[in-house]
Amino acid sequence: MTQARMALSAAEEILLGGLCEEAITNAFLAMLYAARAALTGKGEEPGGWEDVVERFQEAARSMGLSAESRRSLVIVRDLYYRVSVTGEMEADPLTASSCLDDARSFVAEVSGVVEAGGGGSQGGDMA
């Protein structure tokens, strides 16, 4: 969860600097690190980011996560992909801010689940 919190903090600072695409990327990374920590706490070892998202979506309901958190990971992933991978969409401050809000809520909720379950994983390297 440490990596998730660090990426979240970086996203906040980057957004203040007006770098919207980078803020979306770091918000997504924060969510990935949190999802990886939750999966690792359940004894799973997911691979790359696509595997983390897929496995997390399968496990999230049984973890007791809200529908909003389950949806937000997919939404932010899609925005990240459209902005940073394909370039089909340009990042703007409103979109980046929304991604950051979603990431804050997601990391907080997943952190609570991980800590309640005794899993304190740091999350693995994603790149």
N, CA, C and O atoms as CSV, one atom per row, in Angstrom:
chain,resi,resn,atom,element,x,y,z
A,1,MET,N,N,0.824,-1.195,0.000
A,1,MET,CA,C,0.000,0.000,0.000
A,1,MET,C,C,0.868,1.259,0.000
A,1,MET,O,O,0.413,2.345,-0.360
A,2,THR,N,N,2.106,1.092,0.404
A,2,THR,CA,C,3.005,2.251,0.415
A,2,THR,C,C,3.172,2.821,-0.984
A,2,THR,O,O,3.133,4.038,-1.164
A,3,GLN,N,N,3.356,1.967,-1.968
A,3,GLN,CA,C,3.506,2.438,-3.340
A,3,GLN,C,C,2.233,3.130,-3.825
A,3,GLN,O,O,2.307,4.120,-4.553
A,4,ALA,N,N,1.084,2.625,-3.434
A,4,ALA,CA,C,-0.181,3.252,-3.824
A,4,ALA,C,C,-0.266,4.664,-3.261
A,4,ALA,O,O,-0.646,5.601,-3.964
A,5,ARG,N,N,0.089,4.807,-1.998
A,5,ARG,CA,C,0.027,6.138,-1.374
A,5,ARG,C,C,1.045,7.092,-1.990
A,5,ARG,O,O,0.770,8.281,-2.155
A,6,MET,N,N,2.214,6.570,-2.329
A,6,MET,CA,C,3.237,7.420,-2.954
A,6,MET,C,C,2.791,7.877,-4.347
A,6,MET,O,O,2.970,9.043,-4.696
A,7,ALA,N,N,2.219,6.981,-5.138
A,7,ALA,CA,C,1.739,7.346,-6.470
A,7,ALA,C,C,0.584,8.334,-6.377
A,7,ALA,O,O,0.468,9.237,-7.206
A,8,LEU,N,N,-0.262,8.166,-5.379
A,8,LEU,CA,C,-1.374,9.090,-5.162
A,8,LEU,C,C,-0.852,10.482,-4.815
A,8,LEU,O,O,-1.334,11.483,-5.344
A,9,SER,N,N,0.125,10.535,-3.933
A,9,SER,CA,C,0.736,11.808,-3.560
A,9,SER,C,C,1.406,12.469,-4.767
A,9,SER,O,O,1.304,13.681,-4.957
A,10,ALA,N,N,2.087,11.663,-5.576
A,10,ALA,CA,C,2.723,12.192,-6.786
A,10,ALA,C,C,1.671,12.745,-7.746
A,10,ALA,O,O,1.871,13.806,-8.338
A,11,ALA,N,N,0.560,12.038,-7.904
A,11,ALA,CA,C,-0.513,12.498,-8.793
A,11,ALA,C,C,-1.049,13.853,-8.337
A,11,ALA,O,O,-1.319,14.730,-9.157
A,12,GLU,N,N,-1.198,14.013,-7.036
A,12,GLU,CA,C,-1.686,15.289,-6.497
A,12,GLU,C,C,-0.724,16.424,-6.825
A,12,GLU,O,O,-1.144,17.490,-7.275
A,13,GLU,N,N,0.567,16.194,-6.597
A,13,GLU,CA,C,1.576,17.213,-6.877
A,13,GLU,C,C,1.658,17.521,-8.371
A,13,GLU,O,O,1.758,18.682,-8.767
A,14,ILE,N,N,1.617,16.487,-9.184
A,14,ILE,CA,C,1.713,16.650,-10.633
A,14,ILE,C,C,0.519,17.432,-11.163
A,14,ILE,O,O,0.673,18.281,-12.040
A,15,LEU,N,N,-0.663,17.153,-10.639
A,15,LEU,CA,C,-1.847,17.888,-11.082
A,15,LEU,C,C,-1.733,19.363,-10.715
A,15,LEU,O,O,-2.134,20.229,-11.492
A,16,LEU,N,N,-1.192,19.649,-9.544
A,16,LEU,CA,C,-0.969,21.049,-9.158
A,16,LEU,C,C,-0.033,21.743,-10.136
A,16,LEU,O,O,-0.140,22.949,-10.356
A,17,GLY,N,N,0.881,20.985,-10.719
A,17,GLY,CA,C,1.804,21.529,-11.712
A,17,GLY,C,C,1.204,21.628,-13.108
A,17,GLY,O,O,1.866,22.081,-14.041
A,18,GLY,N,N,-0.050,21.205,-13.252
A,18,GLY,CA,C,-0.735,21.336,-14.534
A,18,GLY,C,C,-0.428,20.239,-15.547
A,18,GLY,O,O,-0.743,20.387,-16.727
A,19,LEU,N,N,0.173,19.158,-15.111
A,19,LEU,CA,C,0.512,18.053,-16.015
A,19,LEU,C,C,-0.586,16.989,-15.933
A,19,LEU,O,O,-0.467,15.999,-15.211
A,20,CYS,N,N,-1.637,17.219,-16.682
A,20,CYS,CA,C,-2.846,16.403,-16.573
A,20,CYS,C,C,-2.639,14.948,-16.979
A,20,CYS,O,O,-3.107,14.043,-16.289
A,21,GLU,N,N,-1.941,14.713,-18.094
A,21,GLU,CA,C,-1.734,13.328,-18.534
A,21,GLU,C,C,-0.944,12.547,-17.491
A,21,GLU,O,O,-1.273,11.400,-17.188
A,22,GLU,N,N,0.082,13.160,-16.951
A,22,GLU,CA,C,0.900,12.499,-15.944
A,22,GLU,C,C,0.125,12.268,-14.651
A,22,GLU,O,O,0.341,11.267,-13.967
A,23,ALA,N,N,-0.774,13.189,-14.314
A,23,ALA,CA,C,-1.607,13.019,-13.123
A,23,ALA,C,C,-2.538,11.821,-13.290
A,23,ALA,O,O,-2.732,11.050,-12.350
A,24,ILE,N,N,-3.112,11.661,-14.474
A,24,ILE,CA,C,-3.979,10.513,-14.740
A,24,ILE,C,C,-3.166,9.216,-14.643
A,24,ILE,O,O,-3.625,8.233,-14.061
A,25,THR,N,N,-1.983,9.223,-15.205
A,25,THR,CA,C,-1.117,8.043,-15.144
A,25,THR,C,C,-0.813,7.661,-13.701
A,25,THR,O,O,-0.914,6.490,-13.336
A,26,ASN,N,N,-0.443,8.635,-12.882
A,26,ASN,CA,C,-0.112,8.338,-11.491
A,26,ASN,C,C,-1.335,7.956,-10.672
A,26,ASN,O,O,-1.228,7.140,-9.757
A,27,ALA,N,N,-2.490,8.525,-10.977
A,27,ALA,CA,C,-3.720,8.122,-10.291
A,27,ALA,C,C,-4.015,6.659,-10.605
A,27,ALA,O,O,-4.379,5.890,-9.715
A,28,PHE,N,N,-3.858,6.276,-11.872
A,28,PHE,CA,C,-4.073,4.885,-12.262
A,28,PHE,C,C,-3.053,3.971,-11.586
A,28,PHE,O,O,-3.408,2.896,-11.103
A,29,LEU,N,N,-1.793,4.392,-11.549
A,29,LEU,CA,C,-0.771,3.591,-10.867
A,29,LEU,C,C,-1.118,3.388,-9.395
A,29,LEU,O,O,-0.952,2.291,-8.862
A,30,ALA,N,N,-1.595,4.433,-8.742
A,30,ALA,CA,C,-1.977,4.314,-7.328
A,30,ALA,C,C,-3.045,3.239,-7.163
A,30,ALA,O,O,-2.987,2.431,-6.236
A,31,MET,N,N,-4.011,3.238,-8.061
A,31,MET,CA,C,-5.080,2.249,-8.009
A,31,MET,C,C,-4.533,0.842,-8.278
A,31,MET,O,O,-4.931,-0.121,-7.623
A,32,LEU,N,N,-3.630,0.735,-9.237
A,32,LEU,CA,C,-3.030,-0.568,-9.535
A,32,LEU,C,C,-2.238,-1.105,-8.354
A,32,LEU,O,O,-2.347,-2.283,-8.014
A,33,TYR,N,N,-1.442,-0.248,-7.729
A,33,TYR,CA,C,-0.663,-0.697,-6.578
A,33,TYR,C,C,-1.581,-1.154,-5.448
A,33,TYR,O,O,-1.303,-2.156,-4.789
A,34,ALA,N,N,-2.667,-0.427,-5.224
A,34,ALA,CA,C,-3.607,-0.821,-4.176
A,34,ALA,C,C,-4.279,-2.152,-4.531
A,34,ALA,O,O,-4.407,-3.033,-3.680
A,35,ALA,N,N,-4.703,-2.292,-5.780
A,35,ALA,CA,C,-5.340,-3.537,-6.218
A,35,ALA,C,C,-4.360,-4.707,-6.102
A,35,ALA,O,O,-4.736,-5.793,-5.662
A,36,ARG,N,N,-3.114,-4.485,-6.494
A,36,ARG,CA,C,-2.100,-5.541,-6.390
A,36,ARG,C,C,-1.893,-5.932,-4.925
A,36,ARG,O,O,-1.782,-7.117,-4.609
A,37,ALA,N,N,-1.842,-4.948,-4.039
A,37,ALA,CA,C,-1.657,-5.238,-2.611
A,37,ALA,C,C,-2.816,-6.080,-2.091
A,37,ALA,O,O,-2.606,-7.020,-1.324
A,38,ALA,N,N,-4.039,-5.748,-2.505
A,38,ALA,CA,C,-5.205,-6.517,-2.069
A,38,ALA,C,C,-5.135,-7.952,-2.582
A,38,ALA,O,O,-5.410,-8.898,-1.844
A,39,LEU,N,N,-4.767,-8.104,-3.842
A,39,LEU,CA,C,-4.668,-9.450,-4.419
A,39,LEU,C,C,-3.554,-10.252,-3.765
A,39,LEU,O,O,-3.720,-11.437,-3.473
A,40,THR,N,N,-2.432,-9.610,-3.538
A,40,THR,CA,C,-1.310,-10.282,-2.893
A,40,THR,C,C,-1.689,-10.711,-1.483
A,40,THR,O,O,-1.298,-11.784,-1.024
A,41,GLY,N,N,-2.458,-9.862,-0.798
A,41,GLY,CA,C,-2.941,-10.200,0.542
A,41,GLY,C,C,-3.846,-11.418,0.544
A,41,GLY,O,O,-3.971,-12.104,1.559
A,42,LYS,N,N,-4.482,-11.689,-0.597
A,42,LYS,CA,C,-5.329,-12.881,-0.741
A,42,LYS,C,C,-4.538,-14.078,-1.264
A,42,LYS,O,O,-5.110,-15.134,-1.536
A,43,GLY,N,N,-3.223,-13.912,-1.405
A,43,GLY,CA,C,-2.386,-15.018,-1.851
A,43,GLY,C,C,-2.232,-15.129,-3.356
A,43,GLY,O,O,-1.690,-16.122,-3.841
A,44,GLU,N,N,-2.690,-14.146,-4.107
A,44,GLU,CA,C,-2.564,-14.172,-5.565
A,44,GLU,C,C,-1.308,-13.421,-5.982
A,44,GLU,O,O,-0.855,-12.513,-5.285
A,45,GLU,N,N,-0.757,-13.800,-7.107
A,45,GLU,CA,C,0.414,-13.132,-7.667
A,45,GLU,C,C,0.107,-12.718,-9.102
A,45,GLU,O,O,0.491,-13.415,-10.041
A,46,PRO,N,N,-0.582,-11.590,-9.281
A,46,PRO,CA,C,-0.919,-11.154,-10.638
A,46,PRO,C,C,0.310,-10.677,-11.395
A,46,PRO,O,O,1.318,-10.299,-10.799
A,47,GLY,N,N,0.209,-10.702,-12.721
A,47,GLY,CA,C,1.299,-10.262,-13.586
A,47,GLY,C,C,1.256,-8.767,-13.826
A,47,GLY,O,O,1.320,-7.979,-12.882
A,48,GLY,N,N,1.148,-8.370,-15.091
A,48,GLY,CA,C,1.143,-6.961,-15.491
A,48,GLY,C,C,-0.153,-6.256,-15.144
A,48,GLY,O,O,-1.046,-6.839,-14.528
A,49,TRP,N,N,-0.249,-4.990,-15.545
A,49,TRP,CA,C,-1.387,-4.177,-15.130
A,49,TRP,C,C,-2.717,-4.703,-15.630
A,49,TRP,O,O,-3.719,-4.595,-14.922
A,50,GLU,N,N,-2.760,-5.266,-16.820
A,50,GLU,CA,C,-4.027,-5.803,-17.323
A,50,GLU,C,C,-4.487,-6.992,-16.476
A,50,GLU,O,O,-5.677,-7.145,-16.201
A,51,ASP,N,N,-3.536,-7.825,-16.069
A,51,ASP,CA,C,-3.844,-8.966,-15.223
A,51,ASP,C,C,-4.334,-8.503,-13.851
A,51,ASP,O,O,-5.262,-9.085,-13.291
A,52,VAL,N,N,-3.712,-7.463,-13.317
A,52,VAL,CA,C,-4.139,-6.926,-12.020
A,52,VAL,C,C,-5.589,-6.465,-12.101
A,52,VAL,O,O,-6.398,-6.806,-11.239
A,53,VAL,N,N,-5.921,-5.693,-13.131
A,53,VAL,CA,C,-7.292,-5.180,-13.274
A,53,VAL,C,C,-8.273,-6.335,-13.410
A,53,VAL,O,O,-9.309,-6.348,-12.746
A,54,GLU,N,N,-7.959,-7.299,-14.259
A,54,GLU,CA,C,-8.865,-8.430,-14.479
A,54,GLU,C,C,-9.081,-9.233,-13.200
A,54,GLU,O,O,-10.219,-9.517,-12.825
A,55,ARG,N,N,-8.011,-9.590,-12.547
A,55,ARG,CA,C,-8.138,-10.398,-11.320
A,55,ARG,C,C,-8.813,-9.614,-10.205
A,55,ARG,O,O,-9.597,-10.166,-9.434
A,56,PHE,N,N,-8.504,-8.329,-10.126
A,56,PHE,CA,C,-9.116,-7.524,-9.082
A,56,PHE,C,C,-10.625,-7.433,-9.300
A,56,PHE,O,O,-11.396,-7.525,-8.344
A,57,GLN,N,N,-11.046,-7.256,-10.536
A,57,GLN,CA,C,-12.481,-7.188,-10.828
A,57,GLN,C,C,-13.177,-8.478,-10.412
A,57,GLN,O,O,-14.308,-8.447,-9.926
A,58,GLU,N,N,-12.511,-9.601,-10.600
A,58,GLU,CA,C,-13.088,-10.883,-10.206
A,58,GLU,C,C,-13.178,-11.019,-8.684
A,58,GLU,O,O,-14.120,-11.621,-8.168
A,59,ALA,N,N,-12.203,-10.461,-7.968
A,59,ALA,CA,C,-12.125,-10.640,-6.513
A,59,ALA,C,C,-12.782,-9.515,-5.717
A,59,ALA,O,O,-13.072,-9.696,-4.534
A,60,ALA,N,N,-13.020,-8.378,-6.327
A,60,ALA,CA,C,-13.453,-7.181,-5.588
A,60,ALA,C,C,-14.773,-7.363,-4.847
A,60,ALA,O,O,-14.903,-6.914,-3.708
A,61,ARG,N,N,-15.731,-8.000,-5.457
A,61,ARG,CA,C,-17.035,-8.169,-4.799
A,61,ARG,C,C,-16.895,-9.019,-3.541
A,61,ARG,O,O,-17.472,-8.695,-2.503
A,62,SER,N,N,-16.129,-10.103,-3.632
A,62,SER,CA,C,-15.956,-10.962,-2.461
A,62,SER,C,C,-15.145,-10.268,-1.366
A,62,SER,O,O,-15.203,-10.669,-0.203
A,63,MET,N,N,-14.397,-9.240,-1.726
A,63,MET,CA,C,-13.642,-8.458,-0.742
A,63,MET,C,C,-14.542,-7.466,-0.004
A,63,MET,O,O,-14.143,-6.883,1.004
A,64,GLY,N,N,-15.753,-7.283,-0.517
A,64,GLY,CA,C,-16.674,-6.354,0.112
A,64,GLY,C,C,-16.510,-4.916,-0.337
A,64,GLY,O,O,-16.972,-4.001,0.344
A,65,LEU,N,N,-15.856,-4.698,-1.479
A,65,LEU,CA,C,-15.674,-3.333,-1.968
A,65,LEU,C,C,-16.963,-2.799,-2.581
A,65,LEU,O,O,-17.764,-3.549,-3.139
A,66,SER,N,N,-17.139,-1.514,-2.467
A,66,SER,CA,C,-18.336,-0.870,-2.999
A,66,SER,C,C,-18.364,-0.970,-4.522
A,66,SER,O,O,-17.328,-1.121,-5.170
A,67,ALA,N,N,-19.556,-0.884,-5.071
A,67,ALA,CA,C,-19.716,-0.887,-6.520
A,67,ALA,C,C,-18.971,0.291,-7.123
A,67,ALA,O,O,-18.406,0.174,-8.211
A,68,GLU,N,N,-18.961,1.416,-6.436
A,68,GLU,CA,C,-18.261,2.601,-6.930
A,68,GLU,C,C,-16.770,2.333,-7.089
A,68,GLU,O,O,-16.181,2.708,-8.103
A,69,SER,N,N,-16.162,1.700,-6.118
A,69,SER,CA,C,-14.733,1.388,-6.226
A,69,SER,C,C,-14.473,0.373,-7.323
A,69,SER,O,O,-13.482,0.480,-8.045
A,70,ARG,N,N,-15.349,-0.605,-7.455
A,70,ARG,CA,C,-15.171,-1.595,-8.520
A,70,ARG,C,C,-15.252,-0.937,-9.895
A,70,ARG,O,O,-14.498,-1.291,-10.802
A,71,ARG,N,N,-16.156,0.011,-10.045
A,71,ARG,CA,C,-16.299,0.724,-11.318
A,71,ARG,C,C,-15.149,1.695,-11.570
A,71,ARG,O,O,-14.674,1.824,-12.698
A,72,SER,N,N,-14.705,2.376,-10.515
A,72,SER,CA,C,-13.726,3.446,-10.712
A,72,SER,C,C,-12.410,2.928,-11.276
A,72,SER,O,O,-11.776,3.626,-12.068
A,73,LEU,N,N,-11.981,1.739,-10.898
A,73,LEU,CA,C,-10.743,1.197,-11.447
A,73,LEU,C,C,-10.859,1.042,-12.959
A,73,LEU,O,O,-9.928,1.383,-13.689
A,74,VAL,N,N,-11.966,0.542,-13.426
A,74,VAL,CA,C,-12.170,0.335,-14.864
A,74,VAL,C,C,-12.261,1.686,-15.583
A,74,VAL,O,O,-11.697,1.846,-16.666
A,75,ILE,N,N,-12.943,2.626,-15.009
A,75,ILE,CA,C,-13.087,3.942,-15.630
A,75,ILE,C,C,-11.735,4.636,-15.753
A,75,ILE,O,O,-11.391,5.145,-16.820
A,76,VAL,N,N,-10.969,4.659,-14.666
A,76,VAL,CA,C,-9.664,5.316,-14.705
A,76,VAL,C,C,-8.713,4.565,-15.632
A,76,VAL,O,O,-7.915,5.185,-16.335
A,77,ARG,N,N,-8.794,3.224,-15.638
A,77,ARG,CA,C,-7.979,2.454,-16.578
A,77,ARG,C,C,-8.290,2.852,-18.015
A,77,ARG,O,O,-7.377,3.048,-18.816
A,78,ASP,N,N,-9.573,2.973,-18.346
A,78,ASP,CA,C,-9.956,3.325,-19.704
A,78,ASP,C,C,-9.478,4.729,-20.071
A,78,ASP,O,O,-9.010,4.956,-21.187
A,79,LEU,N,N,-9.595,5.664,-19.139
A,79,LEU,CA,C,-9.110,7.019,-19.409
A,79,LEU,C,C,-7.595,7.033,-19.579
A,79,LEU,O,O,-7.070,7.681,-20.484
A,80,TYR,N,N,-6.900,6.317,-18.706
A,80,TYR,CA,C,-5.441,6.203,-18.837
A,80,TYR,C,C,-5.092,5.676,-20.226
A,80,TYR,O,O,-4.233,6.235,-20.909
A,81,TYR,N,N,-5.752,4.613,-20.636
A,81,TYR,CA,C,-5.462,3.987,-21.920
A,81,TYR,C,C,-5.710,4.963,-23.071
A,81,TYR,O,O,-4.887,5.079,-23.979
A,82,ARG,N,N,-6.833,5.655,-23.032
A,82,ARG,CA,C,-7.195,6.584,-24.105
A,82,ARG,C,C,-6.284,7.807,-24.152
A,82,ARG,O,O,-6.018,8.347,-25.226
A,83,VAL,N,N,-5.811,8.239,-22.999
A,83,VAL,CA,C,-4.959,9.436,-22.943
A,83,VAL,C,C,-3.493,9.076,-23.160
A,83,VAL,O,O,-2.827,9.666,-24.011
A,84,SER,N,N,-2.995,8.122,-22.405
A,84,SER,CA,C,-1.551,7.870,-22.378
A,84,SER,C,C,-1.069,6.793,-23.334
A,84,SER,O,O,0.086,6.828,-23.758
A,85,VAL,N,N,-1.905,5.851,-23.680
A,85,VAL,CA,C,-1.457,4.748,-24.534
A,85,VAL,C,C,-1.802,5.013,-25.995
A,85,VAL,O,O,-0.922,4.979,-26.855
A,86,THR,N,N,-3.074,5.276,-26.282
A,86,THR,CA,C,-3.475,5.456,-27.683
A,86,THR,C,C,-3.433,6.907,-28.133
A,86,THR,O,O,-3.329,7.178,-29.329
A,87,GLY,N,N,-3.514,7.839,-27.198
A,87,GLY,CA,C,-3.507,9.263,-27.554
A,87,GLY,C,C,-4.789,9.709,-28.236
A,87,GLY,O,O,-4.819,10.775,-28.852
A,88,GLU,N,N,-5.843,8.918,-28.139
A,88,GLU,CA,C,-7.095,9.275,-28.811
A,88,GLU,C,C,-7.851,10.389,-28.086
A,88,GLU,O,O,-8.805,10.960,-28.614
A,89,MET,N,N,-7.411,10.676,-26.890
A,89,MET,CA,C,-8.076,11.700,-26.083
A,89,MET,C,C,-7.000,12.550,-25.415
A,89,MET,O,O,-5.955,12.038,-25.012
A,90,GLU,N,N,-7.259,13.839,-25.302
A,90,GLU,CA,C,-6.313,14.724,-24.637
A,90,GLU,C,C,-6.747,14.933,-23.189
A,90,GLU,O,O,-7.930,15.107,-22.897
A,91,ALA,N,N,-5.784,14.912,-22.307
A,91,ALA,CA,C,-6.083,15.109,-20.889
A,91,ALA,C,C,-6.415,16.568,-20.624
A,91,ALA,O,O,-5.839,17.469,-21.234
A,92,ASP,N,N,-7.338,16.788,-19.719
A,92,ASP,CA,C,-7.683,18.135,-19.298
A,92,ASP,C,C,-7.761,18.154,-17.767
A,92,ASP,O,O,-7.856,17.098,-17.142
A,93,PRO,N,N,-7.720,19.340,-17.162
A,93,PRO,CA,C,-7.709,19.407,-15.699
A,93,PRO,C,C,-8.923,18.770,-15.033
A,93,PRO,O,O,-8.784,18.165,-13.970
A,94,LEU,N,N,-10.101,18.886,-15.624
A,94,LEU,CA,C,-11.304,18.306,-15.019
A,94,LEU,C,C,-11.237,16.782,-15.016
A,94,LEU,O,O,-11.550,16.149,-14.008
A,95,THR,N,N,-10.835,16.198,-16.124
A,95,THR,CA,C,-10.710,14.744,-16.203
A,95,THR,C,C,-9.637,14.241,-15.248
A,95,THR,O,O,-9.838,13.250,-14.545
A,96,ALA,N,N,-8.496,14.925,-15.223
A,96,ALA,CA,C,-7.409,14.520,-14.328
A,96,ALA,C,C,-7.836,14.630,-12.869
A,96,ALA,O,O,-7.511,13.762,-12.059
A,97,SER,N,N,-8.552,15.677,-12.539
A,97,SER,CA,C,-9.033,15.858,-11.167
A,97,SER,C,C,-10.028,14.769,-10.787
A,97,SER,O,O,-10.001,14.270,-9.662
A,98,SER,N,N,-10.897,14.401,-11.706
A,98,SER,CA,C,-11.858,13.319,-11.452
A,98,SER,C,C,-11.144,11.987,-11.243
A,98,SER,O,O,-11.510,11.216,-10.356
A,99,CYS,N,N,-10.132,11.721,-12.052
A,99,CYS,CA,C,-9.345,10.493,-11.879
A,99,CYS,C,C,-8.672,10.483,-10.515
A,99,CYS,O,O,-8.634,9.452,-9.843
A,100,LEU,N,N,-8.147,11.621,-10.109
A,100,LEU,CA,C,-7.487,11.726,-8.816
A,100,LEU,C,C,-8.483,11.500,-7.678
A,100,LEU,O,O,-8.166,10.814,-6.706
A,101,ASP,N,N,-9.677,12.070,-7.791
A,101,ASP,CA,C,-10.711,11.840,-6.774
A,101,ASP,C,C,-11.069,10.353,-6.684
A,101,ASP,O,O,-11.186,9.796,-5.592
A,102,ASP,N,N,-11.240,9.726,-7.842
A,102,ASP,CA,C,-11.543,8.292,-7.862
A,102,ASP,C,C,-10.409,7.486,-7.230
A,102,ASP,O,O,-10.652,6.548,-6.471
A,103,ALA,N,N,-9.178,7.857,-7.547
A,103,ALA,CA,C,-8.028,7.135,-7.001
A,103,ALA,C,C,-7.946,7.296,-5.484
A,103,ALA,O,O,-7.647,6.336,-4.774
A,104,ARG,N,N,-8.210,8.501,-4.985
A,104,ARG,CA,C,-8.195,8.718,-3.525
A,104,ARG,C,C,-9.196,7.800,-2.832
A,104,ARG,O,O,-8.862,7.124,-1.859
A,105,SER,N,N,-10.423,7.783,-3.342
A,105,SER,CA,C,-11.470,6.951,-2.742
A,105,SER,C,C,-11.123,5.473,-2.840
A,105,SER,O,O,-11.294,4.720,-1.881
A,106,PHE,N,N,-10.642,5.071,-3.989
A,106,PHE,CA,C,-10.294,3.671,-4.227
A,106,PHE,C,C,-9.183,3.224,-3.279
A,106,PHE,O,O,-9.304,2.196,-2.614
A,107,VAL,N,N,-8.112,3.995,-3.223
A,107,VAL,CA,C,-6.977,3.631,-2.369
A,107,VAL,C,C,-7.408,3.578,-0.903
A,107,VAL,O,O,-7.002,2.676,-0.171
A,108,ALA,N,N,-8.218,4.528,-0.477
A,108,ALA,CA,C,-8.679,4.535,0.914
A,108,ALA,C,C,-9.506,3.284,1.221
A,108,ALA,O,O,-9.301,2.639,2.249
A,109,GLU,N,N,-10.436,2.947,0.334
A,109,GLU,CA,C,-11.284,1.782,0.592
A,109,GLU,C,C,-10.486,0.481,0.525
A,109,GLU,O,O,-10.633,-0.381,1.391
A,110,VAL,N,N,-9.656,0.337,-0.483
A,110,VAL,CA,C,-8.859,-0.890,-0.615
A,110,VAL,C,C,-7.878,-1.002,0.545
A,110,VAL,O,O,-7.652,-2.094,1.065
A,111,SER,N,N,-7.302,0.112,0.947
A,111,SER,CA,C,-6.384,0.110,2.094
A,111,SER,C,C,-7.083,-0.404,3.344
A,111,SER,O,O,-6.517,-1.194,4.099
A,112,GLY,N,N,-8.309,0.045,3.561
A,112,GLY,CA,C,-9.076,-0.430,4.707
A,112,GLY,C,C,-9.307,-1.925,4.655
A,112,GLY,O,O,-9.214,-2.605,5.676
A,113,VAL,N,N,-9.610,-2.447,3.467
A,113,VAL,CA,C,-9.832,-3.885,3.296
A,113,VAL,C,C,-8.535,-4.654,3.544
A,113,VAL,O,O,-8.539,-5.673,4.235
A,114,VAL,N,N,-7.440,-4.173,2.987
A,114,VAL,CA,C,-6.148,-4.853,3.151
A,114,VAL,C,C,-5.736,-4.851,4.623
A,114,VAL,O,O,-5.306,-5.873,5.156
A,115,GLU,N,N,-5.869,-3.709,5.265
A,115,GLU,CA,C,-5.463,-3.616,6.672
A,115,GLU,C,C,-6.371,-4.447,7.578
A,115,GLU,O,O,-5.898,-5.034,8.551
A,116,ALA,N,N,-7.653,-4.502,7.274
A,116,ALA,CA,C,-8.571,-5.313,8.070
A,116,ALA,C,C,-8.281,-6.801,7.904
A,116,ALA,O,O,-8.473,-7.593,8.827
A,117,GLY,N,N,-7.813,-7.166,6.711
A,117,GLY,CA,C,-7.516,-8.572,6.449
A,117,GLY,C,C,-6.125,-8.974,6.856
A,117,GLY,O,O,-5.729,-10.126,6.681
A,118,GLY,N,N,-5.377,-8.031,7.400
A,118,GLY,CA,C,-4.030,-8.329,7.858
A,118,GLY,C,C,-2.988,-8.292,6.763
A,118,GLY,O,O,-1.809,-8.530,7.026
A,119,GLY,N,N,-3.404,-7.993,5.520
A,119,GLY,CA,C,-2.427,-7.907,4.427
A,119,GLY,C,C,-1.802,-6.542,4.394
A,119,GLY,O,O,-2.516,-5.545,4.280
A,120,GLY,N,N,-0.506,-6.461,4.488
A,120,GLY,CA,C,0.187,-5.192,4.463
A,120,GLY,C,C,1.154,-5.119,3.316
A,120,GLY,O,O,2.214,-4.507,3.441
A,121,SER,N,N,0.821,-5.724,2.207
A,121,SER,CA,C,1.738,-5.784,1.081
A,121,SER,C,C,2.106,-4.398,0.598
A,121,SER,O,O,1.289,-3.478,0.632
A,122,GLN,N,N,3.305,-4.259,0.162
A,122,GLN,CA,C,3.789,-3.005,-0.388
A,122,GLN,C,C,3.368,-2.830,-1.825
A,122,GLN,O,O,3.568,-1.752,-2.385
A,123,GLY,N,N,2.798,-3.831,-2.440
A,123,GLY,CA,C,2.516,-3.794,-3.870
A,123,GLY,C,C,3.810,-4.064,-4.607
A,123,GLY,O,O,4.881,-3.717,-4.108
A,124,GLY,N,N,3.745,-4.659,-5.751
A,124,GLY,CA,C,4.973,-4.972,-6.474
A,124,GLY,C,C,5.286,-3.932,-7.515
A,124,GLY,O,O,4.541,-2.968,-7.690
A,125,ASP,N,N,6.385,-4.124,-8.203
A,125,ASP,CA,C,6.723,-3.231,-9.309
A,125,ASP,C,C,5.756,-3.504,-10.434
A,125,ASP,O,O,5.439,-4.657,-10.723
A,126,MET,N,N,5.287,-2.449,-11.070
A,126,MET,CA,C,4.323,-2.605,-12.145
A,126,MET,C,C,4.967,-2.450,-13.511
A,126,MET,O,O,4.431,-2.941,-14.505
A,127,ALA,N,N,6.069,-1.798,-13.576
A,127,ALA,CA,C,6.661,-1.547,-14.886
A,127,ALA,C,C,7.761,-2.514,-15.191
A,127,ALA,O,O,8.368,-2.441,-16.259
